[in-house]
Amino acid sequence: MKILVIGGGGREHALIWKLRESPDVQQIYCAPGNAGIVALADCVPIEPTSLVEAADFAEKLRIDLTVVGPELPLTLGIVDEFGKRGLPIFGPSRAAAEIEGSKAFAKEFLVRHGIPTARHETVSSLAAAERLLASRETRFPVVLKVDGLAAGKGVVIARTRDEAGAFAREVLEGRIYGNAGDRLLIEEHLEGHEASFFALCDGRRIVPLVGCQDYKRLGEGDTGPNTGGMGALSPTSRLGPETFQRVVREVILPTVSGLAAEGRPYRGVLYAGLMLCASGPQVLEFNARFGDPETQVLMPRLKGDLLPALLAASTGTLEETHLEWRREACVTVVAAAQGYPGRYETGRRVDGIPEAEKLDGVAVFHAGTRLEGNQTVTVGGRVLAVSALGADGAQAAERAYGGLERIRFDGMVFRTDIGREPAAAGKR
């Protein structure tokens, strides 16, 4: 089979790395790819947002399955474009992907279907935001989120009214997030532990993946600004068997059935970002695709062939799908450019990747890289991720950091606490 993967980040590198193991895969193409993916797939200069060009390519080469990595092409309707031509593709339609593309839609959907989530209000003007923030009913801290896609950065936990008002002004008047900030959600702040939950969906049925957790803050101990993710861990003690089943029952199944009832059948992989509170799991957000960096801990733990599961989800035939997982833990640590998630410099030479990959259980997944001649250089904020398997979370973390110690580029920034908190790895 010939496979096309859309995207050029660490998530896509991890998916291609896993798909290469399939005995049914003859050739993999990636649009546009990166310096690591080029060793595993034929990279083609098609941007993820070039929907028609991607469909033309898939049609011309008779691609057997296209796998969409990033959220933007999904929310723009790449699945719809492929579907019009009868081209097989893994991912939700534009209507189904709105569950990620609009946080306001997602919150309203959750309320309509009785799925647990924080109380919220949506505003579209600074005056309305200021009135709400000044209301006696508003308790601080509050969470403010831009409605549209913002690469994981359009979220602030505001401790005071002044802090919340300043962010609202930047979004609604300063337009720092452009059209993504046309509307602003102001939410109740929930107390608990965050976790990431993924499930393959075929429009009616689901197959859950194993539990994991993402580390979104830039700094140690979950301090500093939100990022696209600075590391991940699987499994996590936060998602024990009872909580895992409760998420399936109270969140994932009602979401899939609710989307189908509203004429938006969901095929692909569904991500629920959760806050695990004393009262139970609450949905923070949905993503309409595999997570990044969660994919970089899930793929090393997956036993066997990924391709049949992706095909089953895309064709509505998940009933016979069963996934097996390694008992080992996996830890991923992201190396970012200095200044990320704000302004950062690019073009920095990256050394030491081959040395890191020689270590037992270690894999290096490229994100913001490209080749200049034979040299890997940085082109993004999150440059690469080092993943490692281990008998438990502690051993996996030590191996991942051992790999990271061998990698060098000017201004490299990473957290030193990924997977190292007490009882980090659970049983699922």
HELIX and SHEET records of a PDB file:
HELIX    1   1 GLY A   10  LEU A   19  1                                  10    
HELIX    2   2 ILE A   37  ALA A   39  5                                   3    
HELIX    3   3 LEU A   51  LEU A   61  1                                  11    
HELIX    4   4 GLU A   71  LEU A   76  1                                   6    
HELIX    5   5 ILE A   78  LYS A   84  1                                   7    
HELIX    6   6 ARG A   94  GLY A  101  1                                   8    
HELIX    7   7 LYS A  103  ARG A  112  1                                  10    
HELIX    8   8 LEU A  126  ALA A  134  1                                   9    
HELIX    9   9 ARG A  161  LEU A  172  1                                  12    
HELIX   10  10 GLY A  178  GLY A  181  5                                   4    
HELIX   11  11 PRO A  241  VAL A  247  1                                   7    
HELIX   12  12 VAL A  248  ILE A  252  3                                   5    
HELIX   13  13 LEU A  253  ALA A  261  1                                   9    
HELIX   14  14 THR A  295  ARG A  301  1                                   7    
HELIX   15  15 LEU A  307  THR A  315  1                                   9    
HELIX   16  16 LEU A  318  GLU A  320  5                                   3    
HELIX   17  17 ILE A  353  GLU A  357  1                                   5    
HELIX   18  18 GLY A  393  LEU A  404  1                                  12    
SHEET    1   A 5 ASP A  42  CYS A  43  0                                        
SHEET    2   A 5 GLN A  27  PRO A  32  1                                        
SHEET    3   A 5 LYS A   2  GLY A   7  1                                        
SHEET    4   A 5 LEU A  65  VAL A  68  1                                        
SHEET    5   A 5 ILE A  89  PHE A  90  1                                        
SHEET    1   B 4 HIS A 120  VAL A 123  0                                        
SHEET    2   B 4 LEU A 184  GLU A 188 -1                                        
SHEET    3   B 4 VAL A 142  VAL A 146 -1                                        
SHEET    4   B 4 VAL A 155  ALA A 158 -1                                        
SHEET    1   C 4 ILE A 206  PRO A 208  0                                        
SHEET    2   C 4 HIS A 193  ASP A 202 -1                                        
SHEET    3   C 4 ARG A 267  CYS A 277 -1                                        
SHEET    4   C 4 GLY A 280  ASN A 287 -1                                        
SHEET    1   D 5 GLN A 213  ASP A 214  0                                        
SHEET    2   D 5 GLY A 231  SER A 234 -1                                        
SHEET    3   D 5 ALA A 329  ALA A 337 -1                                        
SHEET    4   D 5 ARG A 382  GLY A 390 -1                                        
SHEET    5   D 5 VAL A 362  HIS A 366 -1                                        
SHEET    1   E 4 GLN A 213  ASP A 214  0                                        
SHEET    2   E 4 GLY A 231  SER A 234 -1                                        
SHEET    3   E 4 ALA A 329  ALA A 337 -1                                        
SHEET    4   E 4 MET A 412  VAL A 413 -1                                        
SHEET    1   F 2 ARG A 217  GLY A 219  0                                        
SHEET    2   F 2 THR A 223  ASN A 226 -1                                        
SHEET    1   G 2 LEU A 302  LYS A 303  0                                        
SHEET    2   G 2 GLU A 324  TRP A 325 -1                                        
SHEET    1   H 2 THR A 369  GLU A 372  0                                        
SHEET    2   H 2 GLN A 375  THR A 378 -1                                        
END                                                                             
